[in-house]
Structure formats: C-alpha cells, structure tokens
Amino acid sequence: MKFVSISELKNETSSVVRRVQSGQPVVVVRHGKPCAAVIRLSEKDVDQLLFEDSPLVRRAVEEALGDRKHGRSVTLKDYLRGKRSS
C-alpha cells in the first residue's frame, strides 16, 4: 500500500490512478495523517455506493422498518396475490 500527500496526488494523479487500477490501494495523507483512500471500484461498487448514499432510499428504508415495527406489513406471497396491508 502506498501513501501519498495531497500535493503528490495532485501532481501525480495519473500515476496514482494506474497504481489503483492495478489493485494497489493508495492512502492520501494530509499533514502526516491519513484523510482518504483511493481504491479500485467496479461499476457494481459505484452503483452500491450511490444507492447507499441516497437520502430517498434511506427514507424509504426507515419508513419500511417503521411499518414493519407497527405490524403494517404483508408476506410476499400475500402481496403478489393482491392482498395489501391496511
């Protein structure tokens, strides 16, 4: 694993990205302390990150968990048959 300063990252971005693409993560340090990591991502990883960070998705999950807690849920089988929770 390589450690680079912010200025090194700025000046050697292409080199850092090539290193990461080859599977070697890079830790970025600021004033000698780690502040970020650069890692290789697949398209699936990006989709998952965007999904997890979505306020809309977060609200929907919280609402669904609240519904479940208060008994406002149906089984998948009932849902597919058209039976809805009241």
mmCIF file as gemmi writes it, N, C-alpha and C atoms, coordinates in Angstrom:
data_model
loop_
_atom_site.group_PDB
_atom_site.id
_atom_site.type_symbol
_atom_site.label_atom_id
_atom_site.label_alt_id
_atom_site.label_comp_id
_atom_site.label_asym_id
_atom_site.label_entity_id
_atom_site.label_seq_id
_atom_site.pdbx_PDB_ins_code
_atom_site.Cartn_x
_atom_site.Cartn_y
_atom_site.Cartn_z
_atom_site.occupancy
_atom_site.B_iso_or_equiv
_atom_site.pdbx_formal_charge
_atom_site.auth_seq_id
_atom_site.auth_asym_id
_atom_site.pdbx_PDB_model_num
ATOM 1 N N . MET Axp A 1 ? 0.85 -1.171 0 1 0 ? 1 A 1
ATOM 2 C CA . MET Axp A 1 ? 0 0 0 1 0 ? 1 A 1
ATOM 3 C C . MET Axp A 1 ? 0.893 1.23 0 1 0 ? 1 A 1
ATOM 4 N N . LYS Axp A 2 ? 0.525 2.177 -0.836 1 0 ? 2 A 1
ATOM 5 C CA . LYS Axp A 2 ? 1.31 3.396 -0.957 1 0 ? 2 A 1
ATOM 6 C C . LYS Axp A 2 ? 0.607 4.536 -0.232 1 0 ? 2 A 1
ATOM 7 N N . PHE Axp A 3 ? 1.391 5.425 0.355 1 0 ? 3 A 1
ATOM 8 C CA . PHE Axp A 3 ? 0.887 6.631 0.996 1 0 ? 3 A 1
ATOM 9 C C . PHE Axp A 3 ? 1.377 7.818 0.183 1 0 ? 3 A 1
ATOM 10 N N . VAL Axp A 4 ? 0.459 8.751 -0.12 1 0 ? 4 A 1
ATOM 11 C CA . VAL Axp A 4 ? 0.846 9.948 -0.866 1 0 ? 4 A 1
ATOM 12 C C . VAL Axp A 4 ? 0.254 11.17 -0.179 1 0 ? 4 A 1
ATOM 13 N N . SER Axp A 5 ? 0.964 12.274 -0.276 1 0 ? 5 A 1
ATOM 14 C CA . SER Axp A 5 ? 0.441 13.536 0.244 1 0 ? 5 A 1
ATOM 15 C C . SER Axp A 5 ? -0.556 14.099 -0.766 1 0 ? 5 A 1
ATOM 16 N N . ILE Axp A 6 ? -1.327 15.068 -0.332 1 0 ? 6 A 1
ATOM 17 C CA . ILE Axp A 6 ? -2.28 15.707 -1.232 1 0 ? 6 A 1
ATOM 18 C C . ILE Axp A 6 ? -1.556 16.343 -2.422 1 0 ? 6 A 1
ATOM 19 N N . SER Axp A 7 ? -0.421 16.968 -2.157 1 0 ? 7 A 1
ATOM 20 C CA . SER Axp A 7 ? 0.307 17.588 -3.265 1 0 ? 7 A 1
ATOM 21 C C . SER Axp A 7 ? 0.833 16.534 -4.241 1 0 ? 7 A 1
ATOM 22 N N . GLU Axp A 8 ? 1.286 15.381 -3.733 1 0 ? 8 A 1
ATOM 23 C CA . GLU Axp A 8 ? 1.721 14.299 -4.621 1 0 ? 8 A 1
ATOM 24 C C . GLU Axp A 8 ? 0.544 13.794 -5.456 1 0 ? 8 A 1
ATOM 25 N N . LEU Axp A 9 ? -0.608 13.668 -4.808 1 0 ? 9 A 1
ATOM 26 C CA . LEU Axp A 9 ? -1.793 13.214 -5.53 1 0 ? 9 A 1
ATOM 27 C C . LEU Axp A 9 ? -2.142 14.193 -6.641 1 0 ? 9 A 1
ATOM 28 N N . LYS Axp A 10 ? -2.07 15.471 -6.334 1 0 ? 10 A 1
ATOM 29 C CA . LYS Axp A 10 ? -2.365 16.499 -7.332 1 0 ? 10 A 1
ATOM 30 C C . LYS Axp A 10 ? -1.389 16.426 -8.506 1 0 ? 10 A 1
ATOM 31 N N . ASN Axp A 11 ? -0.113 16.277 -8.206 1 0 ? 11 A 1
ATOM 32 C CA . ASN Axp A 11 ? 0.917 16.287 -9.247 1 0 ? 11 A 1
ATOM 33 C C . ASN Axp A 11 ? 1.07 14.963 -9.986 1 0 ? 11 A 1
ATOM 34 N N . GLU Axp A 12 ? 0.637 13.865 -9.357 1 0 ? 12 A 1
ATOM 35 C CA . GLU Axp A 12 ? 0.849 12.54 -9.943 1 0 ? 12 A 1
ATOM 36 C C . GLU Axp A 12 ? -0.451 11.747 -10.046 1 0 ? 12 A 1
ATOM 37 N N . THR Axp A 13 ? -1.541 12.438 -10.341 1 0 ? 13 A 1
ATOM 38 C CA . THR Axp A 13 ? -2.846 11.781 -10.363 1 0 ? 13 A 1
ATOM 39 C C . THR Axp A 13 ? -2.883 10.577 -11.296 1 0 ? 13 A 1
ATOM 40 N N . SER Axp A 14 ? -2.384 10.72 -12.5 1 0 ? 14 A 1
ATOM 41 C CA . SER Axp A 14 ? -2.414 9.609 -13.462 1 0 ? 14 A 1
ATOM 42 C C . SER Axp A 14 ? -1.655 8.397 -12.942 1 0 ? 14 A 1
ATOM 43 N N . SER Axp A 15 ? -0.51 8.632 -12.347 1 0 ? 15 A 1
ATOM 44 C CA . SER Axp A 15 ? 0.298 7.545 -11.795 1 0 ? 15 A 1
ATOM 45 C C . SER Axp A 15 ? -0.438 6.85 -10.641 1 0 ? 15 A 1
ATOM 46 N N . VAL Axp A 16 ? -1.062 7.643 -9.786 1 0 ? 16 A 1
ATOM 47 C CA . VAL Axp A 16 ? -1.816 7.076 -8.654 1 0 ? 16 A 1
ATOM 48 C C . VAL Axp A 16 ? -2.98 6.24 -9.173 1 0 ? 16 A 1
ATOM 49 N N . VAL Axp A 17 ? -3.7 6.754 -10.156 1 0 ? 17 A 1
ATOM 50 C CA . VAL Axp A 17 ? -4.836 6.015 -10.709 1 0 ? 17 A 1
ATOM 51 C C . VAL Axp A 17 ? -4.371 4.707 -11.354 1 0 ? 17 A 1
ATOM 52 N N . ARG Axp A 18 ? -3.271 4.734 -12.08 1 0 ? 18 A 1
ATOM 53 C CA . ARG Axp A 18 ? -2.735 3.492 -12.662 1 0 ? 18 A 1
ATOM 54 C C . ARG Axp A 18 ? -2.408 2.477 -11.573 1 0 ? 18 A 1
ATOM 55 N N . ARG Axp A 19 ? -1.817 2.933 -10.498 1 0 ? 19 A 1
ATOM 56 C CA . ARG Axp A 19 ? -1.467 2.051 -9.382 1 0 ? 19 A 1
ATOM 57 C C . ARG Axp A 19 ? -2.741 1.416 -8.797 1 0 ? 19 A 1
ATOM 58 N N . VAL Axp A 20 ? -3.759 2.252 -8.595 1 0 ? 20 A 1
ATOM 59 C CA . VAL Axp A 20 ? -5.018 1.765 -8.034 1 0 ? 20 A 1
ATOM 60 C C . VAL Axp A 20 ? -5.689 0.782 -8.99 1 0 ? 20 A 1
ATOM 61 N N . GLN Axp A 21 ? -5.684 1.089 -10.277 1 0 ? 21 A 1
ATOM 62 C CA . GLN Axp A 21 ? -6.284 0.187 -11.263 1 0 ? 21 A 1
ATOM 63 C C . GLN Axp A 21 ? -5.596 -1.175 -11.293 1 0 ? 21 A 1
ATOM 64 N N . SER Axp A 22 ? -4.336 -1.203 -10.907 1 0 ? 22 A 1
ATOM 65 C CA . SER Axp A 22 ? -3.619 -2.487 -10.878 1 0 ? 22 A 1
ATOM 66 C C . SER Axp A 22 ? -3.883 -3.247 -9.575 1 0 ? 22 A 1
ATOM 67 N N . GLY Axp A 23 ? -4.712 -2.67 -8.706 1 0 ? 23 A 1
ATOM 68 C CA . GLY Axp A 23 ? -5.103 -3.376 -7.487 1 0 ? 23 A 1
ATOM 69 C C . GLY Axp A 23 ? -4.389 -2.932 -6.228 1 0 ? 23 A 1
ATOM 70 N N . GLN Axp A 24 ? -3.61 -1.862 -6.307 1 0 ? 24 A 1
ATOM 71 C CA . GLN Axp A 24 ? -2.872 -1.383 -5.142 1 0 ? 24 A 1
ATOM 72 C C . GLN Axp A 24 ? -3.553 -0.133 -4.565 1 0 ? 24 A 1
ATOM 73 N N . PRO Axp A 25 ? -4.204 -0.245 -3.411 1 0 ? 25 A 1
ATOM 74 C CA . PRO Axp A 25 ? -4.846 0.925 -2.826 1 0 ? 25 A 1
ATOM 75 C C . PRO Axp A 25 ? -3.816 1.99 -2.443 1 0 ? 25 A 1
ATOM 76 N N . VAL Axp A 26 ? -4.258 3.228 -2.422 1 0 ? 26 A 1
ATOM 77 C CA . VAL Axp A 26 ? -3.394 4.348 -2.07 1 0 ? 26 A 1
ATOM 78 C C . VAL Axp A 26 ? -4.072 5.132 -0.948 1 0 ? 26 A 1
ATOM 79 N N . VAL Axp A 27 ? -3.313 5.441 0.086 1 0 ? 27 A 1
ATOM 80 C CA . VAL Axp A 27 ? -3.815 6.252 1.196 1 0 ? 27 A 1
ATOM 81 C C . VAL Axp A 27 ? -3.286 7.67 1.023 1 0 ? 27 A 1
ATOM 82 N N . VAL Axp A 28 ? -4.191 8.631 1.105 1 0 ? 28 A 1
ATOM 83 C CA . VAL Axp A 28 ? -3.805 10.036 0.982 1 0 ? 28 A 1
ATOM 84 C C . VAL Axp A 28 ? -3.642 10.599 2.391 1 0 ? 28 A 1
ATOM 85 N N . VAL Axp A 29 ? -2.542 11.3 2.612 1 0 ? 29 A 1
ATOM 86 C CA . VAL Axp A 29 ? -2.294 11.885 3.934 1 0 ? 29 A 1
ATOM 87 C C . VAL Axp A 29 ? -2.269 13.405 3.837 1 0 ? 29 A 1
ATOM 88 N N . ARG Axp A 30 ? -2.751 14.024 4.877 1 0 ? 30 A 1
ATOM 89 C CA . ARG Axp A 30 ? -2.726 15.483 4.987 1 0 ? 30 A 1
ATOM 90 C C . ARG Axp A 30 ? -2.09 15.815 6.315 1 0 ? 30 A 1
ATOM 91 N N . HIS Axp A 31 ? -1.043 16.593 6.27 1 0 ? 31 A 1
ATOM 92 C CA . HIS Axp A 31 ? -0.273 16.929 7.479 1 0 ? 31 A 1
ATOM 93 C C . HIS Axp A 31 ? 0.149 15.662 8.228 1 0 ? 31 A 1
ATOM 94 N N . GLY Axp A 32 ? 0.505 14.634 7.439 1 0 ? 32 A 1
ATOM 95 C CA . GLY Axp A 32 ? 1.02 13.392 8.014 1 0 ? 32 A 1
ATOM 96 C C . GLY Axp A 32 ? -0.024 12.425 8.538 1 0 ? 32 A 1
ATOM 97 N N . LYS Axp A 33 ? -1.315 12.783 8.41 1 0 ? 33 A 1
ATOM 98 C CA . LYS Axp A 33 ? -2.383 11.912 8.914 1 0 ? 33 A 1
ATOM 99 C C . LYS Axp A 33 ? -3.262 11.443 7.758 1 0 ? 33 A 1
ATOM 100 N N . PRO Axp A 34 ? -3.632 10.156 7.766 1 0 ? 34 A 1
ATOM 101 C CA . PRO Axp A 34 ? -4.495 9.647 6.698 1 0 ? 34 A 1
ATOM 102 C C . PRO Axp A 34 ? -5.824 10.41 6.656 1 0 ? 34 A 1
ATOM 103 N N . CYS Axp A 35 ? -6.253 10.795 5.444 1 0 ? 35 A 1
ATOM 104 C CA . CYS Axp A 35 ? -7.523 11.512 5.317 1 0 ? 35 A 1
ATOM 105 C C . CYS Axp A 35 ? -8.426 10.914 4.251 1 0 ? 35 A 1
ATOM 106 N N . ALA Axp A 36 ? -7.872 10.065 3.393 1 0 ? 36 A 1
ATOM 107 C CA . ALA Axp A 36 ? -8.685 9.458 2.335 1 0 ? 36 A 1
ATOM 108 C C . ALA Axp A 36 ? -7.971 8.224 1.805 1 0 ? 36 A 1
ATOM 109 N N . ALA Axp A 37 ? -8.737 7.41 1.112 1 0 ? 37 A 1
ATOM 110 C CA . ALA Axp A 37 ? -8.16 6.244 0.448 1 0 ? 37 A 1
ATOM 111 C C . ALA Axp A 37 ? -8.65 6.231 -0.989 1 0 ? 37 A 1
ATOM 112 N N . VAL Axp A 38 ? -7.785 5.826 -1.89 1 0 ? 38 A 1
ATOM 113 C CA . VAL Axp A 38 ? -8.158 5.663 -3.284 1 0 ? 38 A 1
ATOM 114 C C . VAL Axp A 38 ? -8.101 4.167 -3.555 1 0 ? 38 A 1
ATOM 115 N N . ILE Axp A 39 ? -9.25 3.608 -3.941 1 0 ? 39 A 1
ATOM 116 C CA . ILE Axp A 39 ? -9.334 2.165 -4.166 1 0 ? 39 A 1
ATOM 117 C C . ILE Axp A 39 ? -9.978 1.887 -5.514 1 0 ? 39 A 1
ATOM 118 N N . ARG Axp A 40 ? -9.726 0.712 -6.032 1 0 ? 40 A 1
ATOM 119 C CA . ARG Axp A 40 ? -10.319 0.301 -7.298 1 0 ? 40 A 1
ATOM 120 C C . ARG Axp A 40 ? -11.798 -0.008 -7.072 1 0 ? 40 A 1
ATOM 121 N N . LEU Axp A 41 ? -12.635 0.438 -8.002 1 0 ? 41 A 1
ATOM 122 C CA . LEU Axp A 41 ? -14.07 0.194 -7.924 1 0 ? 41 A 1
ATOM 123 C C . LEU Axp A 41 ? -14.575 -0.404 -9.23 1 0 ? 41 A 1
ATOM 124 N N . SER Axp A 42 ? -15.533 -1.293 -9.099 1 0 ? 42 A 1
ATOM 125 C CA . SER Axp A 42 ? -16.236 -1.794 -10.277 1 0 ? 42 A 1
ATOM 126 C C . SER Axp A 42 ? -17.505 -0.959 -10.461 1 0 ? 42 A 1
ATOM 127 N N . GLU Axp A 43 ? -18.175 -1.12 -11.581 1 0 ? 43 A 1
ATOM 128 C CA . GLU Axp A 43 ? -19.434 -0.4 -11.796 1 0 ? 43 A 1
ATOM 129 C C . GLU Axp A 43 ? -20.443 -0.786 -10.729 1 0 ? 43 A 1
ATOM 130 N N . LYS Axp A 44 ? -20.443 -2.048 -10.32 1 0 ? 44 A 1
ATOM 131 C CA . LYS Axp A 44 ? -21.356 -2.523 -9.275 1 0 ? 44 A 1
ATOM 132 C C . LYS Axp A 44 ? -21.06 -1.812 -7.956 1 0 ? 44 A 1
ATOM 133 N N . ASP Axp A 45 ? -19.781 -1.631 -7.637 1 0 ? 45 A 1
ATOM 134 C CA . ASP Axp A 45 ? -19.406 -0.914 -6.414 1 0 ? 45 A 1
ATOM 135 C C . ASP Axp A 45 ? -19.935 0.515 -6.439 1 0 ? 45 A 1
ATOM 136 N N . VAL Axp A 46 ? -19.83 1.176 -7.58 1 0 ? 46 A 1
ATOM 137 C CA . VAL Axp A 46 ? -20.3 2.556 -7.704 1 0 ? 46 A 1
ATOM 138 C C . VAL Axp A 46 ? -21.813 2.607 -7.52 1 0 ? 46 A 1
ATOM 139 N N . ASP Axp A 47 ? -22.528 1.688 -8.158 1 0 ? 47 A 1
ATOM 140 C CA . ASP Axp A 47 ? -23.987 1.64 -8.003 1 0 ? 47 A 1
ATOM 141 C C . ASP Axp A 47 ? -24.364 1.463 -6.542 1 0 ? 47 A 1
ATOM 142 N N . GLN Axp A 48 ? -23.672 0.573 -5.846 1 0 ? 48 A 1
ATOM 143 C CA . GLN Axp A 48 ? -23.97 0.322 -4.436 1 0 ? 48 A 1
ATOM 144 C C . GLN Axp A 48 ? -23.689 1.562 -3.588 1 0 ? 48 A 1
ATOM 145 N N . LEU Axp A 49 ? -22.584 2.236 -3.839 1 0 ? 49 A 1
ATOM 146 C CA . LEU Axp A 49 ? -22.267 3.45 -3.098 1 0 ? 49 A 1
ATOM 147 C C . LEU Axp A 49 ? -23.333 4.523 -3.301 1 0 ? 49 A 1
ATOM 148 N N . LEU Axp A 50 ? -23.747 4.716 -4.548 1 0 ? 50 A 1
ATOM 149 C CA . LEU Axp A 50 ? -24.769 5.72 -4.841 1 0 ? 50 A 1
ATOM 150 C C . LEU Axp A 50 ? -26.09 5.355 -4.185 1 0 ? 50 A 1
ATOM 151 N N . PHE Axp A 51 ? -26.441 4.072 -4.225 1 0 ? 51 A 1
ATOM 152 C CA . PHE Axp A 51 ? -27.683 3.601 -3.634 1 0 ? 51 A 1
ATOM 153 C C . PHE Axp A 51 ? -27.685 3.816 -2.124 1 0 ? 51 A 1
ATOM 154 N N . GLU Axp A 52 ? -26.584 3.442 -1.47 1 0 ? 52 A 1
ATOM 155 C CA . GLU Axp A 52 ? -26.498 3.561 -0.012 1 0 ? 52 A 1
ATOM 156 C C . GLU Axp A 52 ? -26.493 5.01 0.449 1 0 ? 52 A 1
ATOM 157 N N . ASP Axp A 53 ? -26.002 5.906 -0.382 1 0 ? 53 A 1
ATOM 158 C CA . ASP Axp A 53 ? -25.874 7.302 -0.001 1 0 ? 53 A 1
ATOM 159 C C . ASP Axp A 53 ? -27.102 8.141 -0.379 1 0 ? 53 A 1
ATOM 160 N N . SER Axp A 54 ? -28.101 7.501 -0.943 1 0 ? 54 A 1
ATOM 161 C CA . SER Axp A 54 ? -29.283 8.214 -1.418 1 0 ? 54 A 1
ATOM 162 C C . SER Axp A 54 ? -30.23 8.549 -0.265 1 0 ? 54 A 1
ATOM 163 N N . PRO Axp A 55 ? -30.522 9.836 -0.036 1 0 ? 55 A 1
ATOM 164 C CA . PRO Axp A 55 ? -31.493 10.207 1.003 1 0 ? 55 A 1
ATOM 165 C C . PRO Axp A 55 ? -32.873 9.6 0.732 1 0 ? 55 A 1
ATOM 166 N N . LEU Axp A 56 ? -33.253 9.495 -0.533 1 0 ? 56 A 1
ATOM 167 C CA . LEU Axp A 56 ? -34.543 8.918 -0.883 1 0 ? 56 A 1
ATOM 168 C C . LEU Axp A 56 ? -34.612 7.453 -0.453 1 0 ? 56 A 1
ATOM 169 N N . VAL Axp A 57 ? -33.564 6.706 -0.739 1 0 ? 57 A 1
ATOM 170 C CA . VAL Axp A 57 ? -33.523 5.293 -0.351 1 0 ? 57 A 1
ATOM 171 C C . VAL Axp A 57 ? -33.507 5.168 1.172 1 0 ? 57 A 1
ATOM 172 N N . ARG Axp A 58 ? -32.705 5.999 1.824 1 0 ? 58 A 1
ATOM 173 C CA . ARG Axp A 58 ? -32.619 5.957 3.286 1 0 ? 58 A 1
ATOM 174 C C . ARG Axp A 58 ? -33.995 6.2 3.92 1 0 ? 58 A 1
ATOM 175 N N . ARG Axp A 59 ? -34.721 7.206 3.414 1 0 ? 59 A 1
ATOM 176 C CA . ARG Axp A 59 ? -36.07 7.491 3.948 1 0 ? 59 A 1
ATOM 177 C C . ARG Axp A 59 ? -37.016 6.322 3.71 1 0 ? 59 A 1
ATOM 178 N N . ALA Axp A 60 ? -36.95 5.731 2.533 1 0 ? 60 A 1
ATOM 179 C CA . ALA Axp A 60 ? -37.832 4.609 2.216 1 0 ? 60 A 1
ATOM 180 C C . ALA Axp A 60 ? -37.563 3.416 3.126 1 0 ? 60 A 1
ATOM 181 N N . VAL Axp A 61 ? -36.297 3.138 3.389 1 0 ? 61 A 1
ATOM 182 C CA . VAL Axp A 61 ? -35.944 2.025 4.278 1 0 ? 61 A 1
ATOM 183 C C . VAL Axp A 61 ? -36.423 2.311 5.7 1 0 ? 61 A 1
ATOM 184 N N . GLU Axp A 62 ? -36.209 3.54 6.187 1 0 ? 62 A 1
ATOM 185 C CA . GLU Axp A 62 ? -36.663 3.895 7.531 1 0 ? 62 A 1
ATOM 186 C C . GLU Axp A 62 ? -38.178 3.784 7.647 1 0 ? 62 A 1
ATOM 187 N N . GLU Axp A 63 ? -38.884 4.234 6.617 1 0 ? 63 A 1
ATOM 188 C CA . GLU Axp A 63 ? -40.343 4.135 6.623 1 0 ? 63 A 1
ATOM 189 C C . GLU Axp A 63 ? -40.788 2.674 6.63 1 0 ? 63 A 1
ATOM 190 N N . ALA Axp A 64 ? -40.136 1.852 5.823 1 0 ? 64 A 1
ATOM 191 C CA . ALA Axp A 64 ? -40.485 0.429 5.759 1 0 ? 64 A 1
ATOM 192 C C . ALA Axp A 64 ? -40.222 -0.264 7.095 1 0 ? 64 A 1
ATOM 193 N N . LEU Axp A 65 ? -39.109 0.076 7.734 1 0 ? 65 A 1
ATOM 194 C CA . LEU Axp A 65 ? -38.809 -0.523 9.044 1 0 ? 65 A 1
ATOM 195 C C . LEU Axp A 65 ? -39.842 -0.091 10.075 1 0 ? 65 A 1
ATOM 196 N N . GLY Axp A 66 ? -40.277 1.164 10.023 1 0 ? 66 A 1
ATOM 197 C CA . GLY Axp A 66 ? -41.33 1.64 10.929 1 0 ? 66 A 1
ATOM 198 C C . GLY Axp A 66 ? -42.649 0.911 10.692 1 0 ? 66 A 1
ATOM 199 N N . ASP Axp A 67 ? -43.004 0.728 9.423 1 0 ? 67 A 1
ATOM 200 C CA . ASP Axp A 67 ? -44.22 -0.015 9.09 1 0 ? 67 A 1
ATOM 201 C C . ASP Axp A 67 ? -44.151 -1.431 9.639 1 0 ? 67 A 1
ATOM 202 N N . ARG Axp A 68 ? -43.015 -2.059 9.453 1 0 ? 68 A 1
ATOM 203 C CA . ARG Axp A 68 ? -42.851 -3.44 9.938 1 0 ? 68 A 1
ATOM 204 C C . ARG Axp A 68 ? -42.974 -3.5 11.464 1 0 ? 68 A 1
ATOM 205 N N . LYS Axp A 69 ? -42.359 -2.536 12.127 1 0 ? 69 A 1
ATOM 206 C CA . LYS Axp A 69 ? -42.401 -2.499 13.595 1 0 ? 69 A 1
ATOM 207 C C . LYS Axp A 69 ? -43.832 -2.373 14.105 1 0 ? 69 A 1
ATOM 208 N N . HIS Axp A 70 ? -44.666 -1.645 13.363 1 0 ? 70 A 1
ATOM 209 C CA . HIS Axp A 70 ? -46.05 -1.424 13.787 1 0 ? 70 A 1
ATOM 210 C C . HIS Axp A 70 ? -47.032 -2.394 13.133 1 0 ? 70 A 1
ATOM 211 N N . GLY Axp A 71 ? -46.509 -3.473 12.58 1 0 ? 71 A 1
ATOM 212 C CA . GLY Axp A 71 ? -47.367 -4.523 12.034 1 0 ? 71 A 1
ATOM 213 C C . GLY Axp A 71 ? -48.003 -4.184 10.698 1 0 ? 71 A 1
ATOM 214 N N . ARG Axp A 72 ? -47.524 -3.165 10.051 1 0 ? 72 A 1
ATOM 215 C CA . ARG Axp A 72 ? -48.08 -2.779 8.75 1 0 ? 72 A 1
ATOM 216 C C . ARG Axp A 72 ? -47.259 -3.426 7.638 1 0 ? 72 A 1
ATOM 217 N N . SER Axp A 73 ? -47.38 -4.743 7.542 1 0 ? 73 A 1
ATOM 218 C CA . SER Axp A 73 ? -46.638 -5.457 6.503 1 0 ? 73 A 1
ATOM 219 C C . SER Axp A 73 ? -47.411 -6.695 6.086 1 0 ? 73 A 1
ATOM 220 N N . VAL Axp A 74 ? -47.083 -7.209 4.928 1 0 ? 74 A 1
ATOM 221 C CA . VAL Axp A 74 ? -47.686 -8.44 4.425 1 0 ? 74 A 1
ATOM 222 C C . VAL Axp A 74 ? -46.565 -9.33 3.916 1 0 ? 74 A 1
ATOM 223 N N . THR Axp A 75 ? -46.868 -10.611 3.801 1 0 ? 75 A 1
ATOM 224 C CA . THR Axp A 75 ? -45.875 -11.519 3.232 1 0 ? 75 A 1
ATOM 225 C C . THR Axp A 75 ? -45.787 -11.262 1.728 1 0 ? 75 A 1
ATOM 226 N N . LEU Axp A 76 ? -44.694 -11.664 1.132 1 0 ? 76 A 1
ATOM 227 C CA . LEU Axp A 76 ? -44.527 -11.509 -0.307 1 0 ? 76 A 1
ATOM 228 C C . LEU Axp A 76 ? -45.619 -12.286 -1.046 1 0 ? 76 A 1
ATOM 229 N N . LYS Axp A 77 ? -45.929 -13.46 -0.545 1 0 ? 77 A 1
ATOM 230 C CA . LYS Axp A 77 ? -46.96 -14.293 -1.178 1 0 ? 77 A 1
ATOM 231 C C . LYS Axp A 77 ? -48.303 -13.556 -1.2 1 0 ? 77 A 1
ATOM 232 N N . ASP Axp A 78 ? -48.683 -12.965 -0.056 1 0 ? 78 A 1
ATOM 233 C CA . ASP Axp A 78 ? -49.937 -12.21 0.003 1 0 ? 78 A 1
ATOM 234 C C . ASP Axp A 78 ? -49.877 -10.977 -0.894 1 0 ? 78 A 1
ATOM 235 N N . TYR Axp A 79 ? -48.745 -10.308 -0.907 1 0 ? 79 A 1
ATOM 236 C CA . TYR Axp A 79 ? -48.593 -9.117 -1.74 1 0 ? 79 A 1
ATOM 237 C C . TYR Axp A 79 ? -48.802 -9.468 -3.215 1 0 ? 79 A 1
ATOM 238 N N . LEU Axp A 80 ? -48.187 -10.565 -3.635 1 0 ? 80 A 1
ATOM 239 C CA . LEU Axp A 80 ? -48.294 -10.973 -5.042 1 0 ? 80 A 1
ATOM 240 C C . LEU Axp A 80 ? -49.717 -11.395 -5.393 1 0 ? 80 A 1
ATOM 241 N N . ARG Axp A 81 ? -50.483 -11.856 -4.393 1 0 ? 81 A 1
ATOM 242 C CA . ARG Axp A 81 ? -51.868 -12.206 -4.639 1 0 ? 81 A 1
ATOM 243 C C . ARG Axp A 81 ? -52.787 -10.981 -4.585 1 0 ? 81 A 1
ATOM 244 N N . GLY Axp A 82 ? -52.232 -9.831 -4.287 1 0 ? 82 A 1
ATOM 245 C CA . GLY Axp A 82 ? -53.026 -8.608 -4.288 1 0 ? 82 A 1
ATOM 246 C C . GLY Axp A 82 ? -53.522 -8.185 -2.927 1 0 ? 82 A 1
ATOM 247 N N . LYS Axp A 83 ? -53.174 -8.935 -1.893 1 0 ? 83 A 1
ATOM 248 C CA . LYS Axp A 83 ? -53.593 -8.546 -0.543 1 0 ? 83 A 1
ATOM 249 C C . LYS Axp A 83 ? -52.631 -7.473 -0.041 1 0 ? 83 A 1
ATOM 250 N N . ARG Axp A 84 ? -53.176 -6.34 0.374 1 0 ? 84 A 1
ATOM 251 C CA . ARG Axp A 84 ? -52.361 -5.225 0.851 1 0 ? 84 A 1
ATOM 252 C C . ARG Axp A 84 ? -52.582 -5.024 2.343 1 0 ? 84 A 1
ATOM 253 N N . SER Axp A 85 ? -51.566 -4.501 2.993 1 0 ? 85 A 1
ATOM 254 C CA . SER Axp A 85 ? -51.668 -4.162 4.409 1 0 ? 85 A 1
ATOM 255 C C . SER Axp A 85 ? -52.61 -2.975 4.56 1 0 ? 85 A 1
ATOM 256 N N . SER Axp A 86 ? -53.298 -2.92 5.693 1 0 ? 86 A 1
ATOM 257 C CA . SER Axp A 86 ? -54.205 -1.781 5.916 1 0 ? 86 A 1
ATOM 258 C C . SER Axp A 86 ? -53.563 -0.705 6.738 1 0 ? 86 A 1
